[in-house]
């Protein structure tokens, strides 16, 4: 059995589609309840599990103390493979998932850390969709920096293989789409699809952090997220990897194809 924490999220639900009956999907609201903050939910979730997909609890700045009790119980119960969803912006030993990455490297018998770039789905299922729909605007502190946005389906395809294949090598995987784009270029792609202008509005890091705080994120977490945009502005995400192609045997989805499909789906969804 393969346990999917965050199994109803952007990647979890897609991984479940790949795994089928092998998947056990858990969350705070699933029939089999799992809560990082409630150790009494761990044992049932881990029953007969050999591999775990880890999605960190949202809005928590100090992740390792929040996740370590579960990780230790999983090891004690015989879990042999951990696949962590991290980020291209977070190196081993760094903040947020970076600390968990380092812990897995030191303690887990088999571990894979997925470090995807920014999700394409942020523009169809996340906050950018709302501001494009309501204000015809994309907000970021990325300046002219570029990101090789990745489709969550490509992340899921890699994750499913890492979870299923007994001989999948331990290590970290930088996952990106096929080309790096600025937010100005993204705005232009959606402008052409919609037939009306979408603008990219640059913000300072402090302005973006304030936006996150107003959306309900804790202050420290909001500043950490906003600082990632600053790193993009400085060129940290202007890179493309071949890992999706190498592992799945197919090229990652292009942003233009994603945007076209998302726009067609959006036209049929009035919400």
LUMMIVO-756095 format. One line per field, with one value per residue: x, y, z of N, C-alpha, C in turn; residue in three letters; chain. Coordinates in steps of 0.2 Angstrom, whole numbers, plus 5000, padded with zeros to 4 digits. Layout:
BEGIN
n_c1	X/...
n_c2	Y/...
n_c3	Z/...
ca_c1	X/...
ca_c2	Y/...
ca_c3	Z/...
c_c1	X/...
c_c2	Y/...
c_c3	Z/...
code	ala/...
unit	A/...
This chain:
BEGIN
n_c1	5004/5002/5004/4996/4999/4990/4982/4971/4975/4984/4994/4992/4980/4981/4992/4986/4977/4986/4991/4980/4972/4982/4984/4982/4972/4974/4968/4964/4951/4947/4939/4947/4954/4968/4979/4992/4995/4989/4994/4987/4981/4990/4993/4983/4983/4996/4995/5001/5008/5020/5026/5027/5020/5024/5016/5019/5012/5001/5005/5014/5028/5040/5044/5050/5049/5036/5033/5041/5037/5028/5036/5045/5037/5033/5045/5047/5037/5040/5040/5048/5051/5051/5043/5045/5037/5044/5052/5059/5065/5070/5083/5092/5092/5089/5076/5059/5053/5066/5073/5066/5070/5083/5083/5077/5086/5096/5090/5081/5078/5075/5073/5066/5066/5056/5058/5050/5048/5038/5020/5010/4997/4994/4989/4976/4970/4973/4978/4981/4972/4960/4964/4966/4954/4946/4952/4960/4973/4990/4999/5016/5032/5042/5049/5058/5062/5063/5053/5052/5039/5029/5018/5006/5003/5014/5023/5016/5017/5030/5032/5023/5031/5042/5037/5032/5042/5053/5067/5070/5081/5087/5087/5087/5076/5076/5063/5055/5046/5047/5052/5058/5049/5044/5034/5028/5028/5019/5007/5005/5002/4990/4983/4982/4974/4962/4958/4957/4967/4979/4987/5004/5007/5020/5026/5034/5044/5040/5027/5021/5022/5014/5002/5000/4999/4987/4979/4979/4990/5003/5015/5029/5029/5023/5033/5043/5038/5036/5049/5054/5049/5058/5070/5067/5067/5080/5085/5086/5077/5078/5080/5081/5076/5079/5073/5059/5057/5067/5063/5050/5049/5043/5041/5039/5024/5020/5019/5011/5002/4996/4990/4981/4972/4967/4960/4950/4943/4940/4931/4920/4916/4908/4911
n_c2	4994/5011/5027/5042/5057/5073/5070/5074/5086/5096/5088/5076/5070/5068/5059/5048/5044/5038/5027/5020/5006/5004/5015/5024/5037/5051/5064/5078/5078/5066/5050/5040/5048/5059/5069/5080/5086/5078/5064/5052/5049/5043/5029/5021/5026/5022/5008/4993/5000/5003/5013/5031/5046/5063/5078/5093/5101/5114/5132/5132/5137/5131/5117/5104/5100/5099/5088/5078/5068/5060/5055/5048/5038/5032/5026/5017/5008/5002/5008/5010/5019/5036/5049/5066/5081/5095/5110/5119/5130/5127/5122/5107/5107/5120/5132/5128/5115/5111/5108/5096/5088/5087/5079/5067/5062/5059/5049/5040/5025/5023/5037/5050/5067/5078/5092/5103/5116/5131/5128/5126/5125/5135/5145/5141/5135/5141/5156/5166/5164/5170/5183/5186/5184/5193/5205/5206/5205/5200/5197/5199/5198/5196/5203/5204/5191/5174/5158/5141/5135/5121/5107/5100/5087/5081/5081/5072/5061/5058/5056/5045/5035/5035/5031/5018/5010/4998/4999/5012/5026/5034/5051/5069/5077/5089/5097/5103/5113/5114/5126/5142/5156/5173/5183/5193/5187/5176/5183/5189/5177/5173/5184/5184/5172/5175/5186/5199/5211/5205/5210/5211/5215/5222/5220/5225/5215/5216/5222/5211/5201/5207/5206/5192/5190/5197/5188/5179/5171/5167/5179/5176/5165/5171/5180/5172/5165/5176/5180/5171/5175/5186/5179/5173/5185/5187/5178/5164/5154/5153/5141/5125/5108/5090/5080/5075/5071/5061/5052/5048/5046/5054/5071/5086/5095/5109/5127/5134/5125/5120/5132/5135/5124/5126/5138/5134/5125/5134/5142/5134/5134/5143/5147
n_c3	5000/4996/5004/5003/5008/5009/4999/4992/4985/4973/4967/4973/4970/4957/4957/4963/4953/4945/4953/4956/4964/4973/4981/4996/5001/5011/5022/5032/5031/5025/5023/5030/5042/5043/5052/5054/5066/5075/5083/5085/5074/5066/5066/5060/5047/5042/5042/5035/5025/5013/5006/5006/5001/5004/5008/5014/5029/5027/5028/5039/5046/5052/5048/5050/5065/5065/5057/5060/5071/5064/5053/5060/5066/5055/5050/5060/5058/5047/5034/5019/5009/5005/4998/4995/4992/4988/4983/4969/4973/4986/4994/5000/5018/5019/5022/5027/5017/5015/5027/5030/5019/5022/5034/5029/5020/5029/5037/5031/5023/5010/4999/4990/4984/4977/4968/4961/4949/4949/4949/4935/4937/4946/4939/4935/4945/4956/4966/4955/4946/4951/4951/4938/4933/4940/4940/4929/4930/4934/4949/4955/4963/4954/4944/4929/4929/4926/4925/4924/4922/4928/4924/4935/4932/4926/4937/4945/4937/4938/4952/4954/4949/4957/4969/4966/4960/4965/4964/4962/4962/4977/4980/4975/4964/4952/4944/4930/4918/4899/4895/4901/4907/4908/4919/4912/4900/4902/4905/4892/4885/4890/4887/4873/4872/4878/4872/4878/4887/4898/4912/4919/4935/4944/4960/4976/4986/5000/4998/4992/5002/5011/5005/5005/5019/5022/5016/5025/5029/5040/5047/5046/5037/5026/5022/5019/5008/4999/4997/4989/4976/4975/4973/4961/4953/4953/4945/4949/4945/4932/4923/4915/4916/4912/4918/4919/4906/4905/4916/4913/4900/4891/4884/4895/4898/4888/4892/4884/4879/4890/4895/4884/4885/4898/4897/4888/4896/4907/4901/4900/4913/4924/4937
ca_c1	5000/5006/5000/4997/4996/4988/4980/4966/4978/4985/4998/4990/4974/4984/4996/4981/4975/4992/4992/4974/4970/4988/4984/4978/4972/4972/4969/4960/4943/4945/4936/4952/4957/4975/4981/4999/4995/4986/4997/4982/4978/4995/4994/4978/4985/5002/4994/5003/5011/5027/5029/5023/5020/5024/5015/5019/5006/5001/5005/5018/5035/5045/5041/5053/5046/5029/5032/5046/5034/5025/5041/5048/5033/5033/5051/5046/5031/5043/5040/5055/5052/5047/5044/5043/5035/5047/5052/5065/5067/5072/5089/5093/5095/5086/5069/5053/5054/5073/5075/5064/5074/5090/5081/5076/5093/5100/5087/5076/5082/5074/5070/5066/5064/5054/5059/5047/5047/5031/5015/5006/4990/4993/4985/4970/4966/4976/4976/4982/4965/4956/4966/4965/4946/4942/4956/4964/4980/4994/5004/5021/5038/5047/5052/5058/5064/5059/5052/5050/5033/5028/5011/5006/5002/5021/5025/5013/5020/5037/5031/5021/5036/5047/5033/5031/5048/5058/5074/5071/5087/5086/5090/5083/5075/5074/5058/5053/5043/5051/5054/5057/5045/5043/5027/5025/5026/5013/5002/5004/4999/4983/4979/4980/4969/4956/4956/4958/4973/4980/4993/5008/5009/5026/5026/5040/5044/5036/5020/5019/5021/5008/4996/5000/4997/4980/4976/4978/4996/5007/5019/5035/5028/5022/5039/5047/5035/5038/5057/5055/5049/5064/5075/5066/5069/5087/5087/5087/5073/5079/5083/5076/5079/5077/5071/5053/5058/5071/5060/5043/5049/5039/5042/5035/5019/5022/5014/5006/4997/4992/4985/4975/4967/4964/4956/4944/4940/4937/4925/4914/4915/4906/4912
ca_c2	5000/5018/5032/5049/5063/5078/5066/5078/5092/5097/5083/5070/5067/5065/5053/5043/5041/5033/5022/5016/5003/5004/5022/5026/5044/5053/5071/5080/5077/5060/5045/5039/5054/5060/5076/5080/5088/5073/5058/5046/5047/5040/5021/5018/5028/5018/5001/4990/5005/5002/5020/5037/5053/5068/5085/5096/5104/5121/5138/5130/5139/5127/5110/5098/5098/5097/5082/5072/5063/5055/5052/5043/5032/5028/5022/5012/5004/4998/5011/5010/5024/5042/5054/5072/5086/5101/5115/5120/5136/5125/5117/5103/5110/5126/5133/5124/5108/5110/5104/5089/5085/5085/5074/5061/5060/5056/5044/5036/5020/5025/5043/5055/5073/5081/5099/5106/5123/5134/5125/5129/5125/5141/5150/5138/5132/5145/5163/5169/5163/5175/5190/5187/5184/5199/5212/5206/5206/5195/5201/5196/5202/5192/5207/5201/5185/5168/5152/5135/5132/5114/5104/5095/5080/5079/5080/5066/5055/5056/5054/5038/5030/5035/5027/5011/5006/4997/5001/5019/5028/5039/5058/5074/5078/5096/5096/5109/5112/5114/5133/5147/5162/5178/5184/5197/5182/5172/5188/5189/5171/5173/5190/5181/5167/5178/5192/5205/5212/5203/5214/5209/5221/5221/5222/5224/5209/5218/5222/5204/5198/5210/5202/5185/5191/5199/5182/5174/5168/5169/5184/5173/5161/5176/5183/5167/5164/5182/5180/5166/5179/5189/5174/5173/5191/5187/5173/5158/5149/5153/5135/5119/5101/5085/5074/5073/5067/5055/5047/5046/5044/5059/5078/5089/5099/5116/5131/5136/5119/5120/5138/5134/5119/5129/5143/5130/5122/5139/5145/5130/5134/5150/5148
ca_c3	5000/4996/5007/5000/5012/5005/4993/4988/4983/4966/4965/4976/4966/4950/4958/4965/4947/4942/4957/4957/4971/4978/4984/5002/5001/5018/5024/5038/5029/5021/5028/5035/5044/5045/5054/5056/5073/5079/5082/5086/5067/5062/5065/5055/5040/5041/5042/5029/5020/5011/5004/5008/4998/5009/5007/5021/5031/5024/5033/5044/5045/5055/5046/5053/5071/5064/5053/5062/5074/5059/5050/5065/5067/5048/5050/5065/5056/5041/5028/5016/5004/5006/4992/4998/4988/4990/4978/4966/4977/4993/4994/5006/5023/5019/5026/5025/5016/5015/5033/5030/5014/5025/5038/5025/5018/5035/5041/5028/5019/5003/4999/4984/4985/4971/4968/4955/4949/4950/4946/4930/4940/4950/4935/4934/4951/4962/4966/4949/4942/4953/4950/4931/4931/4943/4939/4923/4932/4938/4953/4957/4964/4950/4939/4923/4930/4922/4928/4919/4925/4927/4925/4941/4930/4925/4944/4947/4934/4941/4959/4954/4947/4963/4974/4964/4958/4971/4963/4960/4966/4981/4978/4974/4957/4949/4939/4927/4911/4894/4894/4906/4905/4913/4921/4907/4894/4904/4904/4885/4882/4892/4884/4867/4872/4881/4868/4881/4890/4905/4914/4925/4940/4948/4967/4980/4991/5006/4996/4991/5009/5014/5001/5008/5026/5021/5014/5031/5030/5046/5045/5044/5031/5021/5020/5016/5001/4995/4996/4983/4971/4974/4970/4953/4950/4952/4940/4952/4942/4925/4921/4912/4917/4908/4922/4917/4900/4907/4920/4911/4893/4887/4886/4899/4894/4887/4895/4879/4878/4897/4895/4880/4888/4904/4895/4886/4902/4910/4897/4902/4921/4926/4944
c_c1	5004/5001/5002/4994/4995/4985/4974/4969/4980/4989/4995/4985/4976/4988/4991/4978/4980/4992/4986/4973/4976/4988/4979/4978/4970/4973/4965/4953/4942/4942/4940/4956/4964/4976/4988/4999/4991/4989/4993/4980/4984/4995/4989/4981/4991/5001/4996/5005/5018/5031/5024/5025/5019/5022/5014/5013/5006/5001/5010/5025/5041/5042/5043/5050/5039/5028/5036/5042/5031/5030/5044/5044/5032/5039/5050/5041/5034/5042/5047/5056/5048/5049/5041/5042/5039/5047/5059/5069/5070/5077/5088/5096/5092/5079/5064/5054/5061/5075/5072/5068/5080/5088/5080/5082/5097/5097/5083/5080/5081/5070/5071/5063/5062/5055/5057/5047/5039/5026/5011/4999/4989/4989/4978/4966/4969/4974/4977/4975/4961/4957/4965/4958/4944/4946/4960/4971/4984/4999/5010/5027/5044/5051/5052/5061/5060/5058/5050/5044/5031/5021/5011/5005/5009/5024/5022/5015/5026/5036/5028/5026/5041/5043/5033/5037/5053/5065/5075/5076/5085/5090/5085/5082/5072/5069/5055/5049/5049/5054/5053/5054/5044/5036/5024/5024/5020/5007/5000/5000/4992/4979/4977/4974/4962/4953/4955/4964/4973/4987/4997/5010/5014/5025/5033/5039/5039/5029/5017/5018/5015/5002/4995/4997/4989/4976/4975/4984/5000/5012/5026/5034/5027/5028/5043/5045/5037/5045/5058/5054/5055/5069/5074/5068/5077/5090/5088/5083/5073/5083/5078/5080/5076/5074/5064/5053/5062/5067/5053/5044/5046/5041/5037/5030/5022/5017/5009/5000/4993/4987/4979/4970/4964/4959/4949/4940/4936/4931/4919/4912/4914/4908/4918
c_c2	5006/5023/5039/5054/5069/5075/5069/5084/5091/5091/5076/5066/5064/5059/5047/5040/5037/5027/5017/5013/5003/5010/5022/5034/5047/5061/5072/5078/5071/5055/5042/5045/5054/5068/5076/5082/5083/5066/5052/5044/5043/5032/5018/5020/5024/5011/4998/4994/5003/5009/5025/5043/5058/5075/5088/5100/5112/5126/5137/5132/5134/5119/5104/5096/5096/5090/5076/5067/5058/5052/5046/5037/5028/5024/5016/5006/5000/5001/5012/5015/5030/5046/5061/5077/5092/5106/5116/5126/5134/5120/5113/5107/5117/5127/5129/5117/5106/5106/5097/5085/5082/5079/5067/5058/5057/5050/5039/5031/5021/5032/5047/5061/5077/5089/5102/5113/5125/5130/5129/5130/5132/5146/5147/5136/5136/5152/5167/5169/5169/5182/5191/5188/5191/5205/5212/5207/5200/5199/5196/5200/5199/5197/5204/5194/5179/5162/5147/5132/5125/5112/5099/5088/5077/5077/5073/5060/5053/5053/5047/5033/5029/5031/5020/5007/5005/4999/5008/5022/5034/5045/5063/5075/5085/5095/5102/5108/5113/5121/5137/5153/5167/5179/5188/5192/5178/5177/5188/5183/5171/5179/5187/5176/5170/5184/5199/5205/5209/5207/5211/5215/5219/5223/5221/5217/5211/5219/5215/5200/5201/5207/5196/5186/5193/5193/5177/5170/5171/5174/5180/5169/5166/5179/5178/5166/5170/5183/5176/5170/5183/5185/5173/5179/5191/5182/5166/5152/5149/5147/5129/5113/5096/5079/5071/5068/5060/5050/5044/5044/5049/5066/5081/5094/5106/5121/5134/5131/5119/5126/5138/5129/5122/5134/5139/5128/5128/5142/5141/5130/5141/5152/5153
c_c3	5000/4999/5004/5005/5007/4998/4989/4985/4975/4963/4967/4972/4960/4951/4960/4958/4944/4946/4957/4964/4975/4982/4990/5002/5008/5018/5030/5037/5026/5026/5033/5037/5046/5046/5057/5063/5078/5078/5082/5079/5063/5060/5060/5048/5038/5040/5035/5023/5019/5009/5005/5004/5003/5006/5013/5023/5029/5030/5039/5042/5047/5054/5049/5060/5070/5061/5056/5066/5069/5056/5054/5066/5061/5048/5054/5062/5050/5035/5025/5011/5006/5000/4994/4992/4991/4984/4975/4970/4984/4992/5000/5012/5024/5023/5023/5024/5016/5021/5033/5025/5018/5030/5035/5023/5023/5038/5037/5023/5012/5003/4992/4986/4979/4972/4962/4955/4950/4946/4940/4933/4944/4946/4933/4940/4957/4962/4960/4945/4944/4951/4942/4929/4934/4941/4933/4924/4935/4942/4955/4959/4960/4945/4932/4923/4927/4926/4923/4922/4923/4928/4931/4938/4929/4932/4946/4944/4936/4948/4959/4953/4953/4968/4972/4963/4963/4970/4961/4965/4971/4979/4977/4966/4955/4943/4936/4920/4906/4893/4900/4903/4910/4914/4915/4901/4896/4903/4897/4882/4884/4889/4877/4867/4874/4876/4871/4885/4897/4907/4920/4929/4944/4955/4970/4984/4997/5004/4995/4997/5012/5011/5004/5015/5026/5019/5019/5033/5036/5043/5042/5038/5025/5018/5017/5009/4996/4993/4990/4977/4969/4971/4962/4950/4949/4948/4943/4948/4935/4922/4919/4914/4913/4912/4921/4911/4901/4911/4917/4904/4888/4889/4891/4895/4894/4891/4891/4879/4885/4897/4890/4883/4894/4902/4892/4891/4906/4907/4899/4909/4923/4933/4945
code	unk/unk/unk/unk/unk/unk/unk/unk/unk/unk/unk/unk/unk/unk/unk/unk/unk/unk/unk/unk/unk/unk/unk/unk/unk/unk/unk/unk/unk/unk/unk/unk/unk/unk/unk/unk/unk/unk/unk/unk/unk/unk/unk/unk/unk/unk/unk/unk/unk/unk/unk/unk/unk/unk/unk/unk/unk/unk/unk/unk/unk/unk/unk/unk/unk/unk/unk/unk/unk/unk/unk/unk/unk/unk/unk/unk/unk/unk/unk/unk/unk/unk/unk/unk/unk/unk/unk/unk/unk/unk/unk/unk/unk/unk/unk/unk/unk/unk/unk/unk/unk/unk/unk/unk/unk/unk/unk/unk/unk/unk/unk/unk/unk/unk/unk/unk/unk/unk/unk/unk/unk/unk/unk/unk/unk/unk/unk/unk/unk/unk/unk/unk/unk/unk/unk/unk/unk/unk/unk/unk/unk/unk/unk/unk/unk/unk/unk/unk/unk/unk/unk/unk/unk/unk/unk/unk/unk/unk/unk/unk/unk/unk/unk/unk/unk/unk/unk/unk/unk/unk/unk/unk/unk/unk/unk/unk/unk/unk/unk/unk/unk/unk/unk/unk/unk/unk/unk/unk/unk/unk/unk/unk/unk/unk/unk/unk/unk/unk/unk/unk/unk/unk/unk/unk/unk/unk/unk/unk/unk/unk/unk/unk/unk/unk/unk/unk/unk/unk/unk/unk/unk/unk/unk/unk/unk/unk/unk/unk/unk/unk/unk/unk/unk/unk/unk/unk/unk/unk/unk/unk/unk/unk/unk/unk/unk/unk/unk/unk/unk/unk/unk/unk/unk/unk/unk/unk/unk/unk/unk/unk/unk/unk/unk/unk/unk/unk/unk/unk/unk/unk/unk
unit	A/A/A/A/A/A/A/A/A/A/A/A/A/A/A/A/A/A/A/A/A/A/A/A/A/A/A/A/A/A/A/A/A/A/A/A/A/A/A/A/A/A/A/A/A/A/A/A/A/A/A/A/A/A/A/A/A/A/A/A/A/A/A/A/A/A/A/A/A/A/A/A/A/A/A/A/A/A/A/A/A/A/A/A/A/A/A/A/A/A/A/A/A/A/A/A/A/A/A/A/A/A/A/A/A/A/A/A/A/A/A/A/A/A/A/A/A/A/A/A/A/A/A/A/A/A/A/A/A/A/A/A/A/A/A/A/A/A/A/A/A/A/A/A/A/A/A/A/A/A/A/A/A/A/A/A/A/A/A/A/A/A/A/A/A/A/A/A/A/A/A/A/A/A/A/A/A/A/A/A/A/A/A/A/A/A/A/A/A/A/A/A/A/A/A/A/A/A/A/A/A/A/A/A/A/A/A/A/A/A/A/A/A/A/A/A/A/A/A/A/A/A/A/A/A/A/A/A/A/A/A/A/A/A/A/A/A/A/A/A/A/A/A/A/A/A/A/A/A/A/A/A/A/A/A/A/A/A/A/A/A/A/A/A/A/A/A/A/A/A/A
